[in-house]
Amino acid sequence: MATHFPKESTWHSPRGPILVCRDLTGRFLLYTEEEWESAIPADLEADDEGHVMQNGHYVDYDDPDWVIPPEVLDNALD
């Protein structure tokens, strides 16, 4: 599936392209294209250092594949 996400706000996770957004509280919410297009709540989020979490638990804190690069966090959609 081709993504229509802005390149600078897209992180290529082990699960595929993810749109990185920042909510009003400052949390990073991570959307698959299906979640974004269907207005489904994000299943993943990230801490301020880019470590990805699901249901409040780190997916794999020590695996660099599950850390969003700072340049993507800096360009998260508001």
PDB file of N, CA, C and O in Angstrom:
ATOM      1  N   MET A   1       0.849  -1.168   0.000  1.00  0.00           N
ATOM      2  CA  MET A   1       0.000   0.000   0.000  1.00  0.00           C
ATOM      3  C   MET A   1       0.902   1.242   0.000  1.00  0.00           C
ATOM      4  O   MET A   1       1.796   1.374   0.835  1.00  0.00           O
ATOM      5  N   ALA A   2       0.653   2.129  -0.935  1.00  0.00           N
ATOM      6  CA  ALA A   2       1.415   3.384  -0.990  1.00  0.00           C
ATOM      7  C   ALA A   2       0.878   4.344   0.059  1.00  0.00           C
ATOM      8  O   ALA A   2      -0.331   4.539   0.178  1.00  0.00           O
ATOM      9  N   THR A   3       1.776   4.933   0.806  1.00  0.00           N
ATOM     10  CA  THR A   3       1.354   5.855   1.856  1.00  0.00           C
ATOM     11  C   THR A   3       1.296   7.280   1.314  1.00  0.00           C
ATOM     12  O   THR A   3       2.051   7.657   0.418  1.00  0.00           O
ATOM     13  N   HIS A   4       0.390   8.048   1.876  1.00  0.00           N
ATOM     14  CA  HIS A   4       0.244   9.446   1.512  1.00  0.00           C
ATOM     15  C   HIS A   4       0.698  10.345   2.654  1.00  0.00           C
ATOM     16  O   HIS A   4       0.342  11.523   2.697  1.00  0.00           O
ATOM     17  N   PHE A   5       1.467   9.810   3.559  1.00  0.00           N
ATOM     18  CA  PHE A   5       1.966  10.565   4.698  1.00  0.00           C
ATOM     19  C   PHE A   5       3.056  11.537   4.246  1.00  0.00           C
ATOM     20  O   PHE A   5       3.797  11.242   3.308  1.00  0.00           O
ATOM     21  N   PRO A   6       3.160  12.711   4.915  1.00  0.00           N
ATOM     22  CA  PRO A   6       4.288  13.600   4.628  1.00  0.00           C
ATOM     23  C   PRO A   6       5.607  12.888   4.968  1.00  0.00           C
ATOM     24  O   PRO A   6       5.745  12.305   6.044  1.00  0.00           O
ATOM     25  N   LYS A   7       6.551  12.942   4.062  1.00  0.00           N
ATOM     26  CA  LYS A   7       7.818  12.220   4.233  1.00  0.00           C
ATOM     27  C   LYS A   7       8.514  12.580   5.534  1.00  0.00           C
ATOM     28  O   LYS A   7       9.011  11.698   6.234  1.00  0.00           O
ATOM     29  N   GLU A   8       8.556  13.883   5.873  1.00  0.00           N
ATOM     30  CA  GLU A   8       9.297  14.325   7.056  1.00  0.00           C
ATOM     31  C   GLU A   8       8.649  13.889   8.366  1.00  0.00           C
ATOM     32  O   GLU A   8       9.296  13.919   9.413  1.00  0.00           O
ATOM     33  N   SER A   9       7.367  13.482   8.323  1.00  0.00           N
ATOM     34  CA  SER A   9       6.652  13.040   9.529  1.00  0.00           C
ATOM     35  C   SER A   9       6.429  11.531   9.543  1.00  0.00           C
ATOM     36  O   SER A   9       5.685  11.020  10.381  1.00  0.00           O
ATOM     37  N   THR A  10       7.063  10.824   8.628  1.00  0.00           N
ATOM     38  CA  THR A  10       6.863   9.380   8.501  1.00  0.00           C
ATOM     39  C   THR A  10       8.077   8.627   9.033  1.00  0.00           C
ATOM     40  O   THR A  10       9.223   8.933   8.703  1.00  0.00           O
ATOM     41  N   TRP A  11       7.786   7.640   9.861  1.00  0.00           N
ATOM     42  CA  TRP A  11       8.818   6.748  10.390  1.00  0.00           C
ATOM     43  C   TRP A  11       8.554   5.375   9.794  1.00  0.00           C
ATOM     44  O   TRP A  11       7.410   4.921   9.765  1.00  0.00           O
ATOM     45  N   HIS A  12       9.593   4.714   9.324  1.00  0.00           N
ATOM     46  CA  HIS A  12       9.455   3.386   8.736  1.00  0.00           C
ATOM     47  C   HIS A  12       9.755   2.344   9.806  1.00  0.00           C
ATOM     48  O   HIS A  12      10.905   1.968  10.035  1.00  0.00           O
ATOM     49  N   SER A  13       8.696   1.895  10.448  1.00  0.00           N
ATOM     50  CA  SER A  13       8.795   0.942  11.554  1.00  0.00           C
ATOM     51  C   SER A  13       8.913  -0.478  11.025  1.00  0.00           C
ATOM     52  O   SER A  13       8.739  -0.710   9.829  1.00  0.00           O
ATOM     53  N   PRO A  14       9.206  -1.432  11.908  1.00  0.00           N
ATOM     54  CA  PRO A  14       9.208  -2.832  11.493  1.00  0.00           C
ATOM     55  C   PRO A  14       7.833  -3.295  10.988  1.00  0.00           C
ATOM     56  O   PRO A  14       7.740  -4.308  10.296  1.00  0.00           O
ATOM     57  N   ARG A  15       6.771  -2.561  11.330  1.00  0.00           N
ATOM     58  CA  ARG A  15       5.414  -2.903  10.875  1.00  0.00           C
ATOM     59  C   ARG A  15       5.004  -2.146   9.621  1.00  0.00           C
ATOM     60  O   ARG A  15       3.913  -2.368   9.096  1.00  0.00           O
ATOM     61  N   GLY A  16       5.864  -1.254   9.133  1.00  0.00           N
ATOM     62  CA  GLY A  16       5.528  -0.469   7.955  1.00  0.00           C
ATOM     63  C   GLY A  16       5.515   1.010   8.271  1.00  0.00           C
ATOM     64  O   GLY A  16       5.893   1.412   9.372  1.00  0.00           O
ATOM     65  N   PRO A  17       5.080   1.839   7.309  1.00  0.00           N
ATOM     66  CA  PRO A  17       5.090   3.289   7.500  1.00  0.00           C
ATOM     67  C   PRO A  17       4.152   3.735   8.627  1.00  0.00           C
ATOM     68  O   PRO A  17       3.029   3.249   8.755  1.00  0.00           O
ATOM     69  N   ILE A  18       4.642   4.663   9.430  1.00  0.00           N
ATOM     70  CA  ILE A  18       3.894   5.194  10.561  1.00  0.00           C
ATOM     71  C   ILE A  18       3.942   6.723  10.506  1.00  0.00           C
ATOM     72  O   ILE A  18       5.011   7.311  10.345  1.00  0.00           O
ATOM     73  N   LEU A  19       2.780   7.357  10.641  1.00  0.00           N
ATOM     74  CA  LEU A  19       2.718   8.812  10.721  1.00  0.00           C
ATOM     75  C   LEU A  19       2.892   9.217  12.179  1.00  0.00           C
ATOM     76  O   LEU A  19       2.170   8.740  13.055  1.00  0.00           O
ATOM     77  N   VAL A  20       3.856  10.103  12.435  1.00  0.00           N
ATOM     78  CA  VAL A  20       4.153  10.557  13.799  1.00  0.00           C
ATOM     79  C   VAL A  20       3.455  11.901  14.014  1.00  0.00           C
ATOM     80  O   VAL A  20       3.704  12.869  13.295  1.00  0.00           O
ATOM     81  N   CYS A  21       2.579  11.940  15.018  1.00  0.00           N
ATOM     82  CA  CYS A  21       1.823  13.149  15.355  1.00  0.00           C
ATOM     83  C   CYS A  21       2.056  13.495  16.817  1.00  0.00           C
ATOM     84  O   CYS A  21       2.413  12.636  17.623  1.00  0.00           O
ATOM     85  N   ARG A  22       1.851  14.751  17.145  1.00  0.00           N
ATOM     86  CA  ARG A  22       1.959  15.198  18.526  1.00  0.00           C
ATOM     87  C   ARG A  22       0.601  15.747  18.928  1.00  0.00           C
ATOM     88  O   ARG A  22       0.058  16.622  18.253  1.00  0.00           O
ATOM     89  N   ASP A  23       0.044  15.234  20.033  1.00  0.00           N
ATOM     90  CA  ASP A  23      -1.265  15.714  20.462  1.00  0.00           C
ATOM     91  C   ASP A  23      -1.127  16.973  21.318  1.00  0.00           C
ATOM     92  O   ASP A  23      -0.018  17.458  21.543  1.00  0.00           O
ATOM     93  N   LEU A  24      -2.246  17.494  21.788  1.00  0.00           N
ATOM     94  CA  LEU A  24      -2.244  18.741  22.552  1.00  0.00           C
ATOM     95  C   LEU A  24      -1.493  18.648  23.870  1.00  0.00           C
ATOM     96  O   LEU A  24      -1.046  19.664  24.402  1.00  0.00           O
ATOM     97  N   THR A  25      -1.350  17.432  24.402  1.00  0.00           N
ATOM     98  CA  THR A  25      -0.619  17.248  25.661  1.00  0.00           C
ATOM     99  C   THR A  25       0.875  17.040  25.432  1.00  0.00           C
ATOM    100  O   THR A  25       1.646  16.979  26.389  1.00  0.00           O
ATOM    101  N   GLY A  26       1.291  16.930  24.154  1.00  0.00           N
ATOM    102  CA  GLY A  26       2.696  16.732  23.842  1.00  0.00           C
ATOM    103  C   GLY A  26       3.094  15.290  23.602  1.00  0.00           C
ATOM    104  O   GLY A  26       4.253  15.014  23.290  1.00  0.00           O
ATOM    105  N   ARG A  27       2.149  14.360  23.744  1.00  0.00           N
ATOM    106  CA  ARG A  27       2.463  12.943  23.496  1.00  0.00           C
ATOM    107  C   ARG A  27       2.650  12.702  22.001  1.00  0.00           C
ATOM    108  O   ARG A  27       2.021  13.363  21.175  1.00  0.00           O
ATOM    109  N   PHE A  28       3.515  11.756  21.661  1.00  0.00           N
ATOM    110  CA  PHE A  28       3.682  11.330  20.275  1.00  0.00           C
ATOM    111  C   PHE A  28       2.745  10.157  20.018  1.00  0.00           C
ATOM    112  O   PHE A  28       2.857   9.111  20.657  1.00  0.00           O
ATOM    113  N   LEU A  29       1.829  10.335  19.088  1.00  0.00           N
ATOM    114  CA  LEU A  29       0.906   9.282  18.679  1.00  0.00           C
ATOM    115  C   LEU A  29       1.335   8.789  17.308  1.00  0.00           C
ATOM    116  O   LEU A  29       1.675   9.581  16.429  1.00  0.00           O
ATOM    117  N   LEU A  30       1.317   7.473  17.134  1.00  0.00           N
ATOM    118  CA  LEU A  30       1.853   6.846  15.924  1.00  0.00           C
ATOM    119  C   LEU A  30       0.734   6.114  15.197  1.00  0.00           C
ATOM    120  O   LEU A  30       0.149   5.166  15.721  1.00  0.00           O
ATOM    121  N   TYR A  31       0.448   6.567  13.987  1.00  0.00           N
ATOM    122  CA  TYR A  31      -0.678   6.037  13.217  1.00  0.00           C
ATOM    123  C   TYR A  31      -0.224   5.251  12.002  1.00  0.00           C
ATOM    124  O   TYR A  31       0.654   5.688  11.257  1.00  0.00           O
ATOM    125  N   THR A  32      -0.834   4.074  11.805  1.00  0.00           N
ATOM    126  CA  THR A  32      -0.714   3.397  10.521  1.00  0.00           C
ATOM    127  C   THR A  32      -1.610   4.153   9.548  1.00  0.00           C
ATOM    128  O   THR A  32      -2.437   4.964   9.966  1.00  0.00           O
ATOM    129  N   GLU A  33      -1.453   3.895   8.274  1.00  0.00           N
ATOM    130  CA  GLU A  33      -2.307   4.571   7.292  1.00  0.00           C
ATOM    131  C   GLU A  33      -3.776   4.205   7.513  1.00  0.00           C
ATOM    132  O   GLU A  33      -4.650   5.064   7.392  1.00  0.00           O
ATOM    133  N   GLU A  34      -4.051   2.950   7.832  1.00  0.00           N
ATOM    134  CA  GLU A  34      -5.429   2.521   8.086  1.00  0.00           C
ATOM    135  C   GLU A  34      -6.023   3.265   9.279  1.00  0.00           C
ATOM    136  O   GLU A  34      -7.160   3.731   9.217  1.00  0.00           O
ATOM    137  N   GLU A  35      -5.259   3.378  10.364  1.00  0.00           N
ATOM    138  CA  GLU A  35      -5.743   4.106  11.537  1.00  0.00           C
ATOM    139  C   GLU A  35      -6.020   5.570  11.191  1.00  0.00           C
ATOM    140  O   GLU A  35      -7.045   6.126  11.585  1.00  0.00           O
ATOM    141  N   TRP A  36      -5.103   6.184  10.456  1.00  0.00           N
ATOM    142  CA  TRP A  36      -5.231   7.602  10.110  1.00  0.00           C
ATOM    143  C   TRP A  36      -6.439   7.831   9.196  1.00  0.00           C
ATOM    144  O   TRP A  36      -7.258   8.713   9.454  1.00  0.00           O
ATOM    145  N   GLU A  37      -6.542   7.043   8.142  1.00  0.00           N
ATOM    146  CA  GLU A  37      -7.625   7.213   7.164  1.00  0.00           C
ATOM    147  C   GLU A  37      -8.999   6.888   7.752  1.00  0.00           C
ATOM    148  O   GLU A  37     -10.005   7.460   7.332  1.00  0.00           O
ATOM    149  N   SER A  38      -9.044   5.975   8.719  1.00  0.00           N
ATOM    150  CA  SER A  38     -10.319   5.561   9.316  1.00  0.00           C
ATOM    151  C   SER A  38     -10.623   6.280  10.626  1.00  0.00           C
ATOM    152  O   SER A  38     -11.618   5.977  11.285  1.00  0.00           O
ATOM    153  N   ALA A  39      -9.771   7.230  11.007  1.00  0.00           N
ATOM    154  CA  ALA A  39      -9.929   7.971  12.266  1.00  0.00           C
ATOM    155  C   ALA A  39     -10.028   7.033  13.467  1.00  0.00           C
ATOM    156  O   ALA A  39     -10.809   7.260  14.391  1.00  0.00           O
ATOM    157  N   ILE A  40      -9.216   5.972  13.430  1.00  0.00           N
ATOM    158  CA  ILE A  40      -9.129   5.006  14.526  1.00  0.00           C
ATOM    159  C   ILE A  40      -8.042   5.500  15.482  1.00  0.00           C
ATOM    160  O   ILE A  40      -7.004   5.979  15.026  1.00  0.00           O
ATOM    161  N   PRO A  41      -8.257   5.395  16.795  1.00  0.00           N
ATOM    162  CA  PRO A  41      -7.205   5.812  17.736  1.00  0.00           C
ATOM    163  C   PRO A  41      -5.895   5.058  17.473  1.00  0.00           C
ATOM    164  O   PRO A  41      -5.900   3.878  17.123  1.00  0.00           O
ATOM    165  N   ALA A  42      -4.797   5.754  17.645  1.00  0.00           N
ATOM    166  CA  ALA A  42      -3.475   5.156  17.431  1.00  0.00           C
ATOM    167  C   ALA A  42      -3.221   4.036  18.424  1.00  0.00           C
ATOM    168  O   ALA A  42      -3.518   4.162  19.612  1.00  0.00           O
ATOM    169  N   ASP A  43      -2.671   2.945  17.926  1.00  0.00           N
ATOM    170  CA  ASP A  43      -2.342   1.790  18.765  1.00  0.00           C
ATOM    171  C   ASP A  43      -0.974   1.961  19.428  1.00  0.00           C
ATOM    172  O   ASP A  43      -0.697   1.360  20.466  1.00  0.00           O
ATOM    173  N   LEU A  44      -0.127   2.784  18.819  1.00  0.00           N
ATOM    174  CA  LEU A  44       1.227   2.987  19.318  1.00  0.00           C
ATOM    175  C   LEU A  44       1.443   4.439  19.697  1.00  0.00           C
ATOM    176  O   LEU A  44       0.792   5.333  19.157  1.00  0.00           O
ATOM    177  N   GLU A  45       2.357   4.670  20.627  1.00  0.00           N
ATOM    178  CA  GLU A  45       2.811   6.016  20.953  1.00  0.00           C
ATOM    179  C   GLU A  45       4.298   5.934  21.262  1.00  0.00           C
ATOM    180  O   GLU A  45       4.867   4.845  21.335  1.00  0.00           O
ATOM    181  N   ALA A  46       4.924   7.094  21.443  1.00  0.00           N
ATOM    182  CA  ALA A  46       6.360   7.109  21.719  1.00  0.00           C
ATOM    183  C   ALA A  46       6.657   8.096  22.840  1.00  0.00           C
ATOM    184  O   ALA A  46       5.937   9.075  23.036  1.00  0.00           O
ATOM    185  N   ASP A  47       7.736   7.815  23.573  1.00  0.00           N
ATOM    186  CA  ASP A  47       8.177   8.757  24.605  1.00  0.00           C
ATOM    187  C   ASP A  47       8.982   9.875  23.948  1.00  0.00           C
ATOM    188  O   ASP A  47       9.167   9.864  22.731  1.00  0.00           O
ATOM    189  N   ASP A  48       9.454  10.822  24.717  1.00  0.00           N
ATOM    190  CA  ASP A  48      10.167  11.983  24.176  1.00  0.00           C
ATOM    191  C   ASP A  48      11.498  11.634  23.510  1.00  0.00           C
ATOM    192  O   ASP A  48      12.039  12.437  22.750  1.00  0.00           O
ATOM    193  N   GLU A  49      12.024  10.447  23.788  1.00  0.00           N
ATOM    194  CA  GLU A  49      13.271  10.006  23.162  1.00  0.00           C
ATOM    195  C   GLU A  49      13.022   9.134  21.937  1.00  0.00           C
ATOM    196  O   GLU A  49      13.968   8.689  21.287  1.00  0.00           O
ATOM    197  N   GLY A  50      11.745   8.886  21.617  1.00  0.00           N
ATOM    198  CA  GLY A  50      11.399   8.118  20.433  1.00  0.00           C
ATOM    199  C   GLY A  50      11.195   6.635  20.648  1.00  0.00           C
ATOM    200  O   GLY A  50      10.950   5.911  19.683  1.00  0.00           O
ATOM    201  N   HIS A  51      11.287   6.152  21.883  1.00  0.00           N
ATOM    202  CA  HIS A  51      11.058   4.734  22.159  1.00  0.00           C
ATOM    203  C   HIS A  51       9.561   4.446  22.036  1.00  0.00           C
ATOM    204  O   HIS A  51       8.737   5.127  22.646  1.00  0.00           O
ATOM    205  N   VAL A  52       9.222   3.437  21.249  1.00  0.00           N
ATOM    206  CA  VAL A  52       7.835   3.126  20.934  1.00  0.00           C
ATOM    207  C   VAL A  52       7.189   2.270  22.024  1.00  0.00           C
ATOM    208  O   VAL A  52       7.790   1.343  22.566  1.00  0.00           O
ATOM    209  N   MET A  53       5.926   2.628  22.322  1.00  0.00           N
ATOM    210  CA  MET A  53       5.160   1.911  23.335  1.00  0.00           C
ATOM    211  C   MET A  53       3.815   1.460  22.757  1.00  0.00           C
ATOM    212  O   MET A  53       3.259   2.085  21.854  1.00  0.00           O
ATOM    213  N   GLN A  54       3.321   0.364  23.307  1.00  0.00           N
ATOM    214  CA  GLN A  54       1.990  -0.137  22.977  1.00  0.00           C
ATOM    215  C   GLN A  54       1.324  -0.500  24.290  1.00  0.00           C
ATOM    216  O   GLN A  54       1.877  -1.255  25.089  1.00  0.00           O
ATOM    217  N   ASN A  55       0.135   0.041  24.510  1.00  0.00           N
ATOM    218  CA  ASN A  55      -0.604  -0.191  25.759  1.00  0.00           C
ATOM    219  C   ASN A  55       0.217   0.169  26.994  1.00  0.00           C
ATOM    220  O   ASN A  55       0.147  -0.513  28.016  1.00  0.00           O
ATOM    221  N   GLY A  56       0.998   1.248  26.891  1.00  0.00           N
ATOM    222  CA  GLY A  56       1.764   1.729  28.032  1.00  0.00           C
ATOM    223  C   GLY A  56       3.059   0.987  28.320  1.00  0.00           C
ATOM    224  O   GLY A  56       3.735   1.281  29.306  1.00  0.00           O
ATOM    225  N   HIS A  57       3.415   0.019  27.463  1.00  0.00           N
ATOM    226  CA  HIS A  57       4.641  -0.767  27.651  1.00  0.00           C
ATOM    227  C   HIS A  57       5.537  -0.612  26.424  1.00  0.00           C
ATOM    228  O   HIS A  57       5.049  -0.555  25.295  1.00  0.00           O
ATOM    229  N   TYR A  58       6.829  -0.545  26.648  1.00  0.00           N
ATOM    230  CA  TYR A  58       7.756  -0.446  25.528  1.00  0.00           C
ATOM    231  C   TYR A  58       7.681  -1.702  24.672  1.00  0.00           C
ATOM    232  O   TYR A  58       7.622  -2.819  25.185  1.00  0.00           O
ATOM    233  N   VAL A  59       7.685  -1.498  23.353  1.00  0.00           N
ATOM    234  CA  VAL A  59       7.663  -2.628  22.423  1.00  0.00           C
ATOM    235  C   VAL A  59       8.969  -3.403  22.559  1.00  0.00           C
ATOM    236  O   VAL A  59       8.951  -4.614  22.776  1.00  0.00           O
ATOM    237  N   ASP A  60      10.095  -2.719  22.434  1.00  0.00           N
ATOM    238  CA  ASP A  60      11.415  -3.326  22.640  1.00  0.00           C
ATOM    239  C   ASP A  60      12.396  -2.175  22.860  1.00  0.00           C
ATOM    240  O   ASP A  60      13.018  -1.691  21.914  1.00  0.00           O
ATOM    241  N   TYR A  61      12.528  -1.749  24.097  1.00  0.00           N
ATOM    242  CA  TYR A  61      13.284  -0.551  24.452  1.00  0.00           C
ATOM    243  C   TYR A  61      14.707  -0.570  23.898  1.00  0.00           C
ATOM    244  O   TYR A  61      15.215   0.467  23.470  1.00  0.00           O
ATOM    245  N   ASP A  62      15.352  -1.731  23.901  1.00  0.00           N
ATOM    246  CA  ASP A  62      16.766  -1.822  23.509  1.00  0.00           C
ATOM    247  C   ASP A  62      16.981  -2.064  22.016  1.00  0.00           C
ATOM    248  O   ASP A  62      18.123  -2.105  21.560  1.00  0.00           O
ATOM    249  N   ASP A  63      15.909  -2.224  21.253  1.00  0.00           N
ATOM    250  CA  ASP A  63      16.029  -2.477  19.817  1.00  0.00           C
ATOM    251  C   ASP A  63      15.955  -1.153  19.061  1.00  0.00           C
ATOM    252  O   ASP A  63      14.916  -0.493  19.088  1.00  0.00           O
ATOM    253  N   PRO A  64      17.035  -0.747  18.385  1.00  0.00           N
ATOM    254  CA  PRO A  64      17.026   0.538  17.674  1.00  0.00           C
ATOM    255  C   PRO A  64      15.973   0.622  16.570  1.00  0.00           C
ATOM    256  O   PRO A  64      15.602   1.720  16.156  1.00  0.00           O
ATOM    257  N   ASP A  65      15.485  -0.532  16.084  1.00  0.00           N
ATOM    258  CA  ASP A  65      14.415  -0.515  15.082  1.00  0.00           C
ATOM    259  C   ASP A  65      13.112   0.039  15.645  1.00  0.00           C
ATOM    260  O   ASP A  65      12.232   0.448  14.888  1.00  0.00           O
ATOM    261  N   TRP A  66      12.985   0.053  16.970  1.00  0.00           N
ATOM    262  CA  TRP A  66      11.779   0.549  17.628  1.00  0.00           C
ATOM    263  C   TRP A  66      12.005   1.907  18.291  1.00  0.00           C
ATOM    264  O   TRP A  66      11.329   2.251  19.260  1.00  0.00           O
ATOM    265  N   VAL A  67      12.958   2.675  17.763  1.00  0.00           N
ATOM    266  CA  VAL A  67      13.219   4.044  18.242  1.00  0.00           C
ATOM    267  C   VAL A  67      13.087   4.978  17.044  1.00  0.00           C
ATOM    268  O   VAL A  67      13.756   4.797  16.027  1.00  0.00           O
ATOM    269  N   ILE A  68      12.222   5.972  17.173  1.00  0.00           N
ATOM    270  CA  ILE A  68      11.996   6.933  16.101  1.00  0.00           C
ATOM    271  C   ILE A  68      13.140   7.938  16.094  1.00  0.00           C
ATOM    272  O   ILE A  68      13.494   8.478  17.143  1.00  0.00           O
ATOM    273  N   PRO A  69      13.720   8.196  14.928  1.00  0.00           N
ATOM    274  CA  PRO A  69      14.832   9.158  14.852  1.00  0.00           C
ATOM    275  C   PRO A  69      14.390  10.566  15.272  1.00  0.00           C
ATOM    276  O   PRO A  69      13.250  10.960  15.028  1.00  0.00           O
ATOM    277  N   PRO A  70      15.296  11.316  15.903  1.00  0.00           N
ATOM    278  CA  PRO A  70      14.962  12.670  16.363  1.00  0.00           C
ATOM    279  C   PRO A  70      14.436  13.580  15.261  1.00  0.00           C
ATOM    280  O   PRO A  70      13.553  14.401  15.510  1.00  0.00           O
ATOM    281  N   GLU A  71      14.968  13.447  14.037  1.00  0.00           N
ATOM    282  CA  GLU A  71      14.512  14.325  12.957  1.00  0.00           C
ATOM    283  C   GLU A  71      13.049  14.076  12.585  1.00  0.00           C
ATOM    284  O   GLU A  71      12.369  14.988  12.113  1.00  0.00           O
ATOM    285  N   VAL A  72      12.560  12.852  12.793  1.00  0.00           N
ATOM    286  CA  VAL A  72      11.140  12.577  12.554  1.00  0.00           C
ATOM    287  C   VAL A  72      10.307  13.138  13.706  1.00  0.00           C
ATOM    288  O   VAL A  72       9.258  13.739  13.476  1.00  0.00           O
ATOM    289  N   LEU A  73      10.769  12.944  14.946  1.00  0.00           N
ATOM    290  CA  LEU A  73      10.051  13.518  16.088  1.00  0.00           C
ATOM    291  C   LEU A  73       9.943  15.036  15.950  1.00  0.00           C
ATOM    292  O   LEU A  73       8.902  15.619  16.253  1.00  0.00           O
ATOM    293  N   ASP A  74      11.012  15.666  15.497  1.00  0.00           N
ATOM    294  CA  ASP A  74      11.026  17.124  15.327  1.00  0.00           C
ATOM    295  C   ASP A  74      10.022  17.596  14.289  1.00  0.00           C
ATOM    296  O   ASP A  74       9.592  18.749  14.321  1.00  0.00           O
ATOM    297  N   ASN A  75       9.646  16.719  13.371  1.00  0.00           N
ATOM    298  CA  ASN A  75       8.705  17.080  12.310  1.00  0.00           C
ATOM    299  C   ASN A  75       7.329  16.449  12.496  1.00  0.00           C
ATOM    300  O   ASN A  75       6.546  16.378  11.549  1.00  0.00           O
ATOM    301  N   ALA A  76       7.032  15.993  13.706  1.00  0.00           N
ATOM    302  CA  ALA A  76       5.719  15.385  13.967  1.00  0.00           C
ATOM    303  C   ALA A  76       4.612  16.388  13.655  1.00  0.00           C
ATOM    304  O   ALA A  76       4.747  17.585  13.908  1.00  0.00           O
ATOM    305  N   LEU A  77       3.515  15.875  13.100  1.00  0.00           N
ATOM    306  CA  LEU A  77       2.364  16.725  12.828  1.00  0.00           C
ATOM    307  C   LEU A  77       1.705  17.139  14.125  1.00  0.00           C
ATOM    308  O   LEU A  77       1.621  16.347  15.063  1.00  0.00           O
ATOM    309  N   ASP A  78       1.242  18.362  14.184  1.00  0.00           N
ATOM    310  CA  ASP A  78       0.521  18.863  15.372  1.00  0.00           C
ATOM    311  C   ASP A  78      -0.959  18.637  15.206  1.00  0.00           C
ATOM    312  O   ASP A  78      -1.739  18.987  16.092  1.00  0.00           O
TER     313      ASP A  78
END
